[in-house]
Amino acid sequence: MSIKTILGRSLISPADFSVDELELLFKLCSRIITEDSYLRESCRGKILASLFFEPSTRTRLSFEAAMLRLGGSCIGFAEPGSSSASKGESLADTITVVSSYSDVIVMRNPKEGAALLASQYSRVPVINAGDGGHHHPTQTLTDLVTIKQLRGGFDNLTVGFCGDLKFGRTVHSLAASLSRYPNIRMIFISPDELKAPSYITNDILKKNNIEYIETDRLEKVIGDLDVLYMTRVQRERFLNEEEYLRLKDSYILTPDKMKKAKEEMIVLHPLPRVNEIDIEVDADPRAAYFKQAEYGMYIRMALIAAIAGVAGC
């Protein structure tokens, strides 16, 4: 199989690319990481349209940095008030017009299904940068490539997901993607109010015979983990303030809890964090979340280059 199978394709869901195609992307990304000049200037003359209908820091800037590092150019907007959406223009019309100006569109929209709709009206490939609580496929690519780079692969890993597992789209997408690899074990760590939804545990994990357990205490299982994926426990999700106050410290990663973890475990977080990871953990060599954000730019470089079909891919 060749990376050319990705040429001209949209990425709406993490499942849009096969495992073999993901491996080709990861190899391309690894070469970009290790060879500073690889693919630089390869997208000269090409234009990325960055359409963000809701706020973003890392995703938007990493896409734009990726395109600029490839030698291309960027157009677009960072919030809907600066676009004709504020005048009532339909998404279909916006995409129809913008796709005539660009070679690739990256879009974030608060409405679930917006990216799929955009791909149906676009003349050029559309990359979903987040559509409501639905999908965020390039964050999943970022998570996967970080595990690949730092742990060497996915086989025989125990991955812990901690925090808001009910509403966190990054957790849902990563768990679903990891279920495509052999010998994966998952541990879900959350209060009852924020447990992983049944469409993850029943429809994906049980269906694929993926071993998993659920617990409400991080310190009970942290010693078993190869990867810990942290997310924020959101106060607003609790009906009972006393229950939130009772539980919240259980989901803050501290140096004391890290003492119980394996030496080779890595800690990931999709960012932004609030207080769920103590800043003292940043100095721990197992804290990989800022490296993860950096790898996000490199995997987006690989994705853009593969979709655009530039020389060297």
N, C-alpha and C positions, 0 to 999 in steps of 0.2 A: 504494500500500500504506500502511496505517495502523499505528501503534504498537499499536493495539488487537488486532492479530493475536497479540500476546504475552500478552494478558490470560488469567490462569488457567492458564498452562502451566508445567510443570516444566522445569528446566534440568539435565540429567544429563550430557550430552556437549557439547563445543564445537560440534558439528555439528547440534545440535538446532534452531538458528536459521539461517535462510538469510542469505546475504550482504546482501540488501536489508533484512532485519530487523535485522541487526547495524548497518547504516548508520543506521537510525532510532534505535537505542539510542545510538550515538555522537553523533548530533545532540542527543538529549535530554541526554546527559551534558555536552556542550559548553555547552548553555544553563545547566545547573546550575552549571558552573564559572564562567561569566561573569556570571550573575545570582544574587547571593548569596541573595536571598529566594525564588527560584523553587522551587516545590513544598514549601517549608517548611510544616509543619503539615498537609500534604495526607494523611498517613497517621494523623492523630489518630483514636484509637479502634481502630486495627488493631494486632495483636500478631505479632511475629516470635519464633518458637521457635528458639533457637540450641543445637543438639545436637552437641557436640564430644566424640567418643569417643577422640580423641587430641589431643596438645598443639597449640596454635596461638596465635600472637600477632597478626600483621597481619590474617589472614583473619577470625578471630572478632571482633576489636575493630573492624575496618573495617565489617563487617556490622552490628554493634550500633550503631556511631556513625552509619552510614547511616540506620538505622531511626529513631534518636533525632532526627537532623536533619530527617527527614521528619515528625516529630511523633508517631511511633508508640511502642510499648512493646516491651520484650524480656523473654523468659523463657528458661530453659534451664540448661545446665550446661557446664562447661569441661573436664571429664574424667569417664570412665565410673564411677569410684569413687563419685561423688556421685549416681549414678542407679541405678535398679533393675536395670540391666544387671549390676551387681555381685552381685545376688541371683539371677541366672540368667534374668531376663526376656528374651524374644525381641525382636529388633528389630521384628518385625511388630507385636507387642503395644504396644511403646513408641510406635511411630508412630501406631497406631490411636488411642491415648489422647491423645497430644500434639496430633494434628491436630484434635481436638475442642476444644482450648483456644486455637488460634492461627489466623492467616490465611495465614501462610507459614512453612515449615520450612526452615532452613538446617542441613545436616548434614555433618560430617566423620566418616569411619569408616575404620579401617585395612583393611577387607576390600573387595576389588574386587567391584563389582556391588552393594554395599550401598545406594547411592543409588537405583539402579533398583528394587531390592526395596522400598525405603521408598516410592517414588512409587506403587507398586502397592497399598499399604495406606493411603495418606494421603488424607484428604478435601480437603486443600488442596495447592497447589503445593509441590514440593520443589526446593530449589536445592542442587546437589552442591558442597560445599566441599572435596572431595577424598575419593576412595575408593581407598585403597591406592596402587598404582602405576598406576592406571587413568586417571582423569580429574581435572582441576582446572579446570573451565570458566571460573570467574570470574577465575582468575589469567590465563587466556588473554585474556579480555575486557580485563583490566587492561593486559596487554602490548600488545594491539592498539590500545586507545584512547590509550595513551601514544605509540605510533608515529604514530597519526593526529594527535594534538595537536601533537607536536614536529616531525614530518616532513611533515605535510600530507596524507598518504595512503600507499598501499602500492605503487603502480605503480612499476616500474623500480628497485626497491630491491635492494641486495645485503646480505643479513642473515647475520651470522656467529654461530654457536653454539659456545661454547667451554667445555670441561670434561667433566663426566660426561654424555655424550650417550646412554649405554646405558640408564641407570636413571632419568634425569630426566624425570618426567611432564610438567613444564612445557615442556621442549624439544619433546617429542613432540607435545603439543597445539598449541603455537604453530606448529611447522613444518607440521603438517597444515592448520591454519587459514590460514596464509599461502599455501598451495598453491592456495587458491580464488581468488586474485587474479592478474591478468595481469602478465607480465614480471618475476616475482620470481626472484632468483638466491640460492642458499644456499651457504654455506661451513661445513663441519663441522670443528671443530678439537678434536682429542682424541688421547690415546694409543690404541693398537690395542685395549687392554683395555676401553676405554670408548667405542668407536665407536657411532654411531647404529645402531639395529637395522634389519634388512632390511625390516621392515614399514613403516618410514618411507621408506627410500631406494628400495626396489623397488616396494612396493605402493602408495605414494602419490606420490612424486616422479617416478619414471620413468614410472609409469602416466599421469601428468598432464603429461609432457614438461617438468618443472621442471628447470632447469639447476642442478647442484650439483657441488661438488668436496669431497674430504676431504684433510686435512693433519694433521700432528702438531706444527706450529709456528705459534703465533699471530703472531709477528713477521713471518712470510713473507707474510701476507695482510691484516694489519690496515689497510694503506693502501688496500685495495680496498673496505672496508666502509662502508655507510651506517648500519647498526645492529650493535652488538656485544652479544650476549646471553651474559653470563657465568654459569657455575655452578661449584660446588665439585668439584675432583678429589678423590675420596675414597680415602684411604690404605687403608681396609679392603677395597677392590675389587682390590688387587694381591696376587698370590701371592708376588711377589718384592720384598722391601723395597728392594733395591738399584735395581731398575727404577723404583720409585716415587720414590726420592730423585734419580735421574737426570733424571726427567721433570718433577717437580712445579713447578720454577721456570718452566718453559715456559708454565704456565697461571696465572701470577700477573700481573695487569695492573698495570703500574708507570708512573710519569710518563715514563720513557724510551721505553717502548713506545707511549705515547700521542702522542709526538712524531711518530711515523710515520703517525698516523691523519689522516683528513680533518678539516677545521675544523668541518664540520657533522655529523660522526658523533655518534651518541648511544650511551651505554653503559647497558644495562639489566641487572637482576639480580632474580630473584624474591624474594631474601632468605629467610632470614638468610644473610649472608656469614660466612666464617671468616677466611681469609687470602688469598683468590683475587683480591681487589682491594686494592691498597695504599691505606691511608687517605689518603695524599697526593693520590690521584686524586680524592678527594671535592671538592677545591677547583676542579677542572677544570670549566668550564661545560658540557662534554659529558657529565659524569656525571649521569645522569637517574634513577638507581635510587630515590632518596628521593622525587623528584617522582612517579615511577611508583607508589610505595606510596600517595601521596596521591590520585592518580587512581583507585586501586583503590577508595577510599571513594566517589568520585563515580560511578563506573560501577555500583557496587552500589546506590547511591541510585536511579539510572536504572532498573536492573533490577527492584528491589523495586516502584518506582512503576508500572512498566509491567505487571508481573505482577499487582499488586493493582488495577490499573485506576483509579487515583485521578484526581481532577479535574485537568485540565491536560495529561493524557497522551493 
